[in-house]
């Protein structure tokens, strides 16, 4: 059990160098090795590749790690906060491949943000991303480091004295992937089970996969990624929200709400 700070709020009260030292524990060593990022998180010119937003009095922290100074997108972005009961809650965690093609699903042609397609959607960019094999919300393909990232994050959480942590899946495919890495549902499991039933043969969502938009292809009913695009496209008739998951450190929940689906 940790005898030091155990929440994001308490960590944010520490001196900046101490905060940086503790928060940097969430970064997988495999990521640092792949991009040859030194322990100082500085490039050869002494410029920092690590950017934090962690203000005293706040209960959240944003983490950005870049593979090179000045690059527009981080290779890792994390947004963490405290739950009401003082547990660690991941609001967002993204790993980007900087060498992959970028799709502007996060901004409109005029540069205004889409807020991950929630406030507005760059349909042309989304179609291009989907056809390139990306899932909703992805601006670049990922780095396939989620297992390492989860393992590293659990070490961070455990170092703060916790045995459980929470995550907010922004999209349907995120929730399904988290299931496969041992997460269970604090809320939203029934919604996920209804979605599964809807996509089964002759189900309500199955019948709506009718090519009426590029995101609703009939063959997508058995694809996690294509289901997610259809849900992002509004096939549920409402936004995909109110799903929260949790993970007990070192344990697998065994929860499965999406059966017999490929990526």
C-alpha atoms as a printed R data frame, in Angstrom:
    type eleno elety resid chain resno       x       y       z
1   ATOM     1    CA   UNK     A     1   0.000   0.000   0.000
2   ATOM     2    CA   UNK     A     2   1.322   3.425  -0.979
3   ATOM     3    CA   UNK     A     3   2.084   5.813   1.889
4   ATOM     4    CA   UNK     A     4   2.360   8.812  -0.440
5   ATOM     5    CA   UNK     A     5  -0.170  10.649  -2.616
6   ATOM     6    CA   UNK     A     6  -2.885   8.298  -3.889
7   ATOM     7    CA   UNK     A     7  -4.995  10.546  -6.136
8   ATOM     8    CA   UNK     A     8  -4.455  12.803  -9.137
9   ATOM     9    CA   UNK     A     9  -5.559  15.729  -6.991
10  ATOM    10    CA   UNK     A    10  -2.923  14.994  -4.349
11  ATOM    11    CA   UNK     A    11  -0.219  14.382  -6.968
12  ATOM    12    CA   UNK     A    12  -0.976  17.758  -8.509
13  ATOM    13    CA   UNK     A    13  -0.060  19.444  -5.209
14  ATOM    14    CA   UNK     A    14   3.528  18.179  -5.437
15  ATOM    15    CA   UNK     A    15   6.454  20.093  -6.910
16  ATOM    16    CA   UNK     A    16   6.635  19.881 -10.698
17  ATOM    17    CA   UNK     A    17   9.711  17.665 -10.781
18  ATOM    18    CA   UNK     A    18   8.083  15.166  -8.418
19  ATOM    19    CA   UNK     A    19   4.850  15.200 -10.420
20  ATOM    20    CA   UNK     A    20   6.758  14.595 -13.636
21  ATOM    21    CA   UNK     A    21   8.677  11.706 -12.092
22  ATOM    22    CA   UNK     A    22   5.491   9.978 -10.892
23  ATOM    23    CA   UNK     A    23   3.294  10.662 -13.931
24  ATOM    24    CA   UNK     A    24   5.993   9.487 -16.332
25  ATOM    25    CA   UNK     A    25   5.485   5.999 -14.858
26  ATOM    26    CA   UNK     A    26   2.430   5.582 -17.104
27  ATOM    27    CA   UNK     A    27   4.654   5.552 -20.220
28  ATOM    28    CA   UNK     A    28   5.533   2.037 -21.450
29  ATOM    29    CA   UNK     A    29   9.276   1.431 -21.700
30  ATOM    30    CA   UNK     A    30   8.629  -0.342 -24.994
31  ATOM    31    CA   UNK     A    31   7.361   2.968 -26.411
32  ATOM    32    CA   UNK     A    32  10.493   4.805 -25.271
33  ATOM    33    CA   UNK     A    33  12.718   2.089 -26.721
34  ATOM    34    CA   UNK     A    34  10.947   2.066 -30.081
35  ATOM    35    CA   UNK     A    35  11.441   5.789 -30.608
36  ATOM    36    CA   UNK     A    36  14.783   6.000 -28.785
37  ATOM    37    CA   UNK     A    37  13.502   8.545 -26.275
38  ATOM    38    CA   UNK     A    38  15.982   9.022 -23.411
39  ATOM    39    CA   UNK     A    39  15.084   8.902 -19.719
40  ATOM    40    CA   UNK     A    40  15.322  12.699 -19.610
41  ATOM    41    CA   UNK     A    41  12.507  12.932 -22.191
42  ATOM    42    CA   UNK     A    42  14.589  15.527 -24.029
43  ATOM    43    CA   UNK     A    43  15.934  15.486 -27.571
44  ATOM    44    CA   UNK     A    44  19.584  16.065 -28.449
45  ATOM    45    CA   UNK     A    45  18.994  19.829 -28.405
46  ATOM    46    CA   UNK     A    46  17.646  19.713 -24.849
47  ATOM    47    CA   UNK     A    47  14.040  20.295 -25.875
48  ATOM    48    CA   UNK     A    48  11.393  18.451 -23.886
49  ATOM    49    CA   UNK     A    49   9.358  15.787 -25.677
50  ATOM    50    CA   UNK     A    50   7.026  15.423 -22.711
51  ATOM    51    CA   UNK     A    51   4.195  17.874 -22.055
52  ATOM    52    CA   UNK     A    52   2.018  17.857 -18.939
53  ATOM    53    CA   UNK     A    53  -0.955  19.866 -17.771
54  ATOM    54    CA   UNK     A    54  -1.210  19.349 -14.016
55  ATOM    55    CA   UNK     A    55  -2.341  22.350 -11.996
56  ATOM    56    CA   UNK     A    56  -2.530  22.480  -8.182
57  ATOM    57    CA   UNK     A    57  -6.183  22.381  -7.154
58  ATOM    58    CA   UNK     A    58  -7.171  20.326 -10.203
59  ATOM    59    CA   UNK     A    59  -8.096  16.652 -10.104
60  ATOM    60    CA   UNK     A    60  -6.993  15.763 -13.626
61  ATOM    61    CA   UNK     A    61  -3.799  15.565 -15.654
62  ATOM    62    CA   UNK     A    62  -3.098  15.561 -19.391
63  ATOM    63    CA   UNK     A    63   0.009  13.821 -20.693
64  ATOM    64    CA   UNK     A    64   1.514  14.193 -24.156
65  ATOM    65    CA   UNK     A    65   4.662  12.440 -25.337
66  ATOM    66    CA   UNK     A    66   6.149  13.303 -28.744
67  ATOM    67    CA   UNK     A    67   8.683  11.283 -30.694
68  ATOM    68    CA   UNK     A    68  10.223  14.497 -32.023
69  ATOM    69    CA   UNK     A    69   9.975  18.129 -31.024
70  ATOM    70    CA   UNK     A    70   7.409  20.123 -32.987
71  ATOM    71    CA   UNK     A    71   5.546  17.121 -34.411
72  ATOM    72    CA   UNK     A    72   1.798  17.912 -34.581
73  ATOM    73    CA   UNK     A    73   0.538  14.743 -32.889
74  ATOM    74    CA   UNK     A    74   1.850  12.955 -29.786
75  ATOM    75    CA   UNK     A    75   2.716   9.277 -29.882
76  ATOM    76    CA   UNK     A    76   0.961   9.026 -26.511
77  ATOM    77    CA   UNK     A    77  -1.881  11.126 -25.159
78  ATOM    78    CA   UNK     A    78  -3.454  10.437 -21.796
79  ATOM    79    CA   UNK     A    79  -6.112  12.258 -19.777
80  ATOM    80    CA   UNK     A    80  -6.559  10.977 -16.228
81  ATOM    81    CA   UNK     A    81  -8.799  12.123 -13.411
82  ATOM    82    CA   UNK     A    82 -10.072  11.067  -9.984
83  ATOM    83    CA   UNK     A    83 -13.410   9.399  -9.371
84  ATOM    84    CA   UNK     A    84 -15.579  10.741  -6.553
85  ATOM    85    CA   UNK     A    85 -14.196   7.978  -4.332
86  ATOM    86    CA   UNK     A    86 -10.570   8.831  -5.198
87  ATOM    87    CA   UNK     A    87  -9.904   6.038  -7.703
88  ATOM    88    CA   UNK     A    88  -7.974   6.609 -10.931
89  ATOM    89    CA   UNK     A    89 -10.138   7.099 -14.029
90  ATOM    90    CA   UNK     A    90  -8.790   7.125 -17.600
91  ATOM    91    CA   UNK     A    91 -10.835   9.562 -19.668
92  ATOM    92    CA   UNK     A    92  -8.730   9.106 -22.790
93  ATOM    93    CA   UNK     A    93  -5.627   7.147 -23.775
94  ATOM    94    CA   UNK     A    94  -4.300   7.230 -27.336
95  ATOM    95    CA   UNK     A    95  -1.220   5.748 -28.996
96  ATOM    96    CA   UNK     A    96  -0.434   7.120 -32.478
97  ATOM    97    CA   UNK     A    97   1.977   5.828 -35.109
98  ATOM    98    CA   UNK     A    98   3.702   9.030 -36.300
99  ATOM    99    CA   UNK     A    99   4.871   7.328 -39.495
100 ATOM   100    CA   UNK     A   100   1.331   6.441 -40.564
101 ATOM   101    CA   UNK     A   101  -0.913   8.552 -42.772
102 ATOM   102    CA   UNK     A   102  -2.930  11.198 -40.930
103 ATOM   103    CA   UNK     A   103  -6.688  11.519 -41.379
104 ATOM   104    CA   UNK     A   104  -8.263  14.783 -40.239
105 ATOM   105    CA   UNK     A   105 -11.259  13.249 -38.473
106 ATOM   106    CA   UNK     A   106 -10.494  15.516 -35.507
107 ATOM   107    CA   UNK     A   107 -11.007  18.762 -37.415
108 ATOM   108    CA   UNK     A   108 -13.146  20.246 -40.141
109 ATOM   109    CA   UNK     A   109 -11.682  21.585 -43.415
110 ATOM   110    CA   UNK     A   110 -11.797  25.082 -41.860
111 ATOM   111    CA   UNK     A   111  -9.724  23.847 -38.906
112 ATOM   112    CA   UNK     A   112 -12.461  23.864 -36.265
113 ATOM   113    CA   UNK     A   113 -12.335  20.832 -33.928
114 ATOM   114    CA   UNK     A   114 -14.834  17.996 -34.261
115 ATOM   115    CA   UNK     A   115 -14.413  16.862 -30.630
116 ATOM   116    CA   UNK     A   116 -13.882  13.289 -31.874
117 ATOM   117    CA   UNK     A   117 -16.880  13.586 -34.181
118 ATOM   118    CA   UNK     A   118 -19.256  14.289 -31.305
119 ATOM   119    CA   UNK     A   119 -19.940  17.978 -32.015
120 ATOM   120    CA   UNK     A   120 -19.472  17.805 -35.782
121 ATOM   121    CA   UNK     A   121 -18.095  15.336 -38.309
122 ATOM   122    CA   UNK     A   122 -15.625  15.577 -41.153
123 ATOM   123    CA   UNK     A   123 -17.389  12.925 -43.224
124 ATOM   124    CA   UNK     A   124 -14.890  12.885 -46.084
125 ATOM   125    CA   UNK     A   125 -11.986  12.307 -43.683
126 ATOM   126    CA   UNK     A   126 -13.970   9.649 -41.789
127 ATOM   127    CA   UNK     A   127 -14.705   7.706 -44.983
128 ATOM   128    CA   UNK     A   128 -11.020   7.807 -45.941
129 ATOM   129    CA   UNK     A   129  -9.988   6.657 -42.464
130 ATOM   130    CA   UNK     A   130 -12.546   3.849 -42.463
131 ATOM   131    CA   UNK     A   131 -11.451   2.633 -45.899
132 ATOM   132    CA   UNK     A   132  -7.830   2.649 -44.694
133 ATOM   133    CA   UNK     A   133  -8.737   0.291 -41.839
134 ATOM   134    CA   UNK     A   134  -8.971   2.791 -38.977
135 ATOM   135    CA   UNK     A   135 -11.683   2.869 -36.313
136 ATOM   136    CA   UNK     A   136 -13.745   5.907 -35.282
137 ATOM   137    CA   UNK     A   137 -11.700   8.619 -33.595
138 ATOM   138    CA   UNK     A   138  -8.349   7.449 -34.959
139 ATOM   139    CA   UNK     A   139  -6.303  10.083 -36.761
140 ATOM   140    CA   UNK     A   140  -3.497   7.590 -37.410
141 ATOM   141    CA   UNK     A   141  -3.128   3.856 -36.999
142 ATOM   142    CA   UNK     A   142  -2.108   2.768 -33.517
143 ATOM   143    CA   UNK     A   143   1.195   1.331 -32.330
144 ATOM   144    CA   UNK     A   144  -0.148  -2.078 -31.197
145 ATOM   145    CA   UNK     A   145   1.228  -1.475 -27.721
146 ATOM   146    CA   UNK     A   146  -2.001  -1.695 -25.717
147 ATOM   147    CA   UNK     A   147  -0.926  -4.808 -23.744
148 ATOM   148    CA   UNK     A   148   2.318  -3.064 -22.694
149 ATOM   149    CA   UNK     A   149   0.414   0.140 -21.952
150 ATOM   150    CA   UNK     A   150  -2.098  -1.654 -19.711
151 ATOM   151    CA   UNK     A   151   0.654  -3.498 -17.858
152 ATOM   152    CA   UNK     A   152   2.569  -0.260 -17.286
153 ATOM   153    CA   UNK     A   153  -0.534   1.630 -16.233
154 ATOM   154    CA   UNK     A   154  -1.374  -1.037 -13.680
155 ATOM   155    CA   UNK     A   155   2.069  -0.604 -12.142
156 ATOM   156    CA   UNK     A   156   1.380   3.126 -11.888
157 ATOM   157    CA   UNK     A   157  -2.033   2.582 -10.290
158 ATOM   158    CA   UNK     A   158  -0.646   0.007  -7.860
159 ATOM   159    CA   UNK     A   159   2.168   2.391  -6.879
160 ATOM   160    CA   UNK     A   160  -0.540   4.822  -5.719
161 ATOM   161    CA   UNK     A   161  -2.058   2.152  -3.479
162 ATOM   162    CA   UNK     A   162  -5.005   1.103  -5.657
163 ATOM   163    CA   UNK     A   163  -6.113  -2.334  -6.842
164 ATOM   164    CA   UNK     A   164  -8.758  -1.160  -9.305
165 ATOM   165    CA   UNK     A   165  -9.047   1.611 -11.887
166 ATOM   166    CA   UNK     A   166 -11.673   2.873 -14.309
167 ATOM   167    CA   UNK     A   167 -11.825   3.764 -17.987
168 ATOM   168    CA   UNK     A   168 -14.317   5.570 -20.212
169 ATOM   169    CA   UNK     A   169 -14.565   3.868 -23.624
170 ATOM   170    CA   UNK     A   170 -15.270   6.668 -26.077
171 ATOM   171    CA   UNK     A   171 -16.437   4.287 -28.801
172 ATOM   172    CA   UNK     A   172 -17.994   0.816 -29.057
173 ATOM   173    CA   UNK     A   173 -14.793  -0.789 -30.329
174 ATOM   174    CA   UNK     A   174 -12.873   0.571 -27.330
175 ATOM   175    CA   UNK     A   175 -15.250  -1.202 -24.955
176 ATOM   176    CA   UNK     A   176 -14.958  -4.512 -26.819
177 ATOM   177    CA   UNK     A   177 -11.161  -4.322 -26.825
178 ATOM   178    CA   UNK     A   178 -11.111  -3.487 -23.108
179 ATOM   179    CA   UNK     A   179 -13.283  -6.550 -22.457
180 ATOM   180    CA   UNK     A   180 -10.653  -8.680 -24.156
181 ATOM   181    CA   UNK     A   181  -7.996  -7.275 -21.835
182 ATOM   182    CA   UNK     A   182  -9.961  -8.160 -18.714
183 ATOM   183    CA   UNK     A   183 -12.142  -5.121 -18.023
184 ATOM   184    CA   UNK     A   184 -15.698  -5.377 -16.676
185 ATOM   185    CA   UNK     A   185 -18.559  -2.885 -16.675
186 ATOM   186    CA   UNK     A   186 -19.407  -0.499 -13.880
187 ATOM   187    CA   UNK     A   187 -22.276   0.681 -16.082
188 ATOM   188    CA   UNK     A   188 -23.301   0.029 -19.666
189 ATOM   189    CA   UNK     A   189 -23.146  -3.770 -19.881
190 ATOM   190    CA   UNK     A   190 -26.844  -4.075 -20.701
191 ATOM   191    CA   UNK     A   191 -26.422  -1.498 -23.439
192 ATOM   192    CA   UNK     A   192 -23.549  -3.515 -24.904
193 ATOM   193    CA   UNK     A   193 -25.620  -6.701 -24.756
194 ATOM   194    CA   UNK     A   194 -28.517  -4.950 -26.527
195 ATOM   195    CA   UNK     A   195 -26.123  -3.805 -29.252
196 ATOM   196    CA   UNK     A   196 -24.887  -7.371 -29.696
197 ATOM   197    CA   UNK     A   197 -28.453  -8.654 -29.985
198 ATOM   198    CA   UNK     A   198 -29.287  -5.901 -32.468
199 ATOM   199    CA   UNK     A   199 -26.460  -6.841 -34.816
200 ATOM   200    CA   UNK     A   200 -27.352 -10.538 -34.841
201 ATOM   201    CA   UNK     A   201 -29.185 -11.991 -37.853
202 ATOM   202    CA   UNK     A   202 -32.449 -10.080 -38.499
203 ATOM   203    CA   UNK     A   203 -31.913  -7.904 -35.441
204 ATOM   204    CA   UNK     A   204 -32.871  -4.221 -35.375
205 ATOM   205    CA   UNK     A   205 -29.341  -2.995 -36.112
206 ATOM   206    CA   UNK     A   206 -28.655  -5.823 -38.573
207 ATOM   207    CA   UNK     A   207 -31.558  -4.575 -40.707
208 ATOM   208    CA   UNK     A   208 -30.219  -1.003 -40.608
209 ATOM   209    CA   UNK     A   209 -26.888  -2.070 -42.106
210 ATOM   210    CA   UNK     A   210 -28.355  -1.364 -45.506
211 ATOM   211    CA   UNK     A   211 -25.805   0.786 -47.381
212 ATOM   212    CA   UNK     A   212 -27.840   3.945 -46.765
213 ATOM   213    CA   UNK     A   213 -24.544   5.562 -45.730
214 ATOM   214    CA   UNK     A   214 -20.925   4.465 -46.355
215 ATOM   215    CA   UNK     A   215 -20.714   3.490 -42.668
216 ATOM   216    CA   UNK     A   216 -23.583   0.988 -42.753
217 ATOM   217    CA   UNK     A   217 -22.314  -1.846 -44.907
218 ATOM   218    CA   UNK     A   218 -24.202  -5.159 -44.537
219 ATOM   219    CA   UNK     A   219 -20.971  -7.123 -44.177
220 ATOM   220    CA   UNK     A   220 -20.055  -4.950 -41.194
221 ATOM   221    CA   UNK     A   221 -22.422  -6.716 -38.796
222 ATOM   222    CA   UNK     A   222 -19.666  -9.219 -37.898
223 ATOM   223    CA   UNK     A   223 -16.883  -6.633 -37.622
224 ATOM   224    CA   UNK     A   224 -16.099  -4.834 -34.360
225 ATOM   225    CA   UNK     A   225 -14.602  -1.921 -36.282
226 ATOM   226    CA   UNK     A   226 -17.496  -1.588 -38.737
227 ATOM   227    CA   UNK     A   227 -20.093  -1.909 -36.002
228 ATOM   228    CA   UNK     A   228 -18.314   0.952 -34.267
229 ATOM   229    CA   UNK     A   229 -18.434   3.091 -37.409
230 ATOM   230    CA   UNK     A   230 -22.154   2.420 -37.788
231 ATOM   231    CA   UNK     A   231 -22.758   3.362 -34.145
232 ATOM   232    CA   UNK     A   232 -20.664   6.504 -34.609
233 ATOM   233    CA   UNK     A   233 -22.842   7.206 -37.656
234 ATOM   234    CA   UNK     A   234 -25.938   7.185 -35.459
235 ATOM   235    CA   UNK     A   235 -27.403   3.747 -36.131
236 ATOM   236    CA   UNK     A   236 -28.490   3.470 -32.475
237 ATOM   237    CA   UNK     A   237 -30.632   6.594 -32.787
238 ATOM   238    CA   UNK     A   238 -28.688   8.094 -29.889
239 ATOM   239    CA   UNK     A   239 -25.101   8.806 -28.913
240 ATOM   240    CA   UNK     A   240 -22.881   6.053 -27.544
241 ATOM   241    CA   UNK     A   241 -22.468   7.278 -23.960
242 ATOM   242    CA   UNK     A   242 -22.834   6.212 -20.318
243 ATOM   243    CA   UNK     A   243 -20.435   3.276 -20.517
244 ATOM   244    CA   UNK     A   244 -17.811   2.999 -17.773
245 ATOM   245    CA   UNK     A   245 -15.489   0.028 -17.250
246 ATOM   246    CA   UNK     A   246 -13.115  -1.054 -14.518
247 ATOM   247    CA   UNK     A   247 -10.161  -3.386 -14.166
248 ATOM   248    CA   UNK     A   248  -8.885  -5.213 -11.115
249 ATOM   249    CA   UNK     A   249  -5.102  -5.193 -11.307
250 ATOM   250    CA   UNK     A   250  -3.705  -8.492 -12.506
251 ATOM   251    CA   UNK     A   251  -7.132 -10.078 -13.018
252 ATOM   252    CA   UNK     A   252  -9.299 -10.901 -16.040
253 ATOM   253    CA   UNK     A   253 -13.050 -10.374 -15.709
254 ATOM   254    CA   UNK     A   254 -14.080 -12.793 -18.444
255 ATOM   255    CA   UNK     A   255 -16.881 -10.471 -19.583
256 ATOM   256    CA   UNK     A   256 -17.801 -10.882 -23.269
257 ATOM   257    CA   UNK     A   257 -20.621  -8.909 -24.909
258 ATOM   258    CA   UNK     A   258 -19.454  -9.244 -28.526
259 ATOM   259    CA   UNK     A   259 -19.447 -12.818 -29.799
260 ATOM   260    CA   UNK     A   260 -17.911 -14.270 -32.966
261 ATOM   261    CA   UNK     A   261 -16.738 -10.905 -34.319
262 ATOM   262    CA   UNK     A   262 -13.472 -10.198 -36.101
263 ATOM   263    CA   UNK     A   263 -11.810  -6.815 -35.992
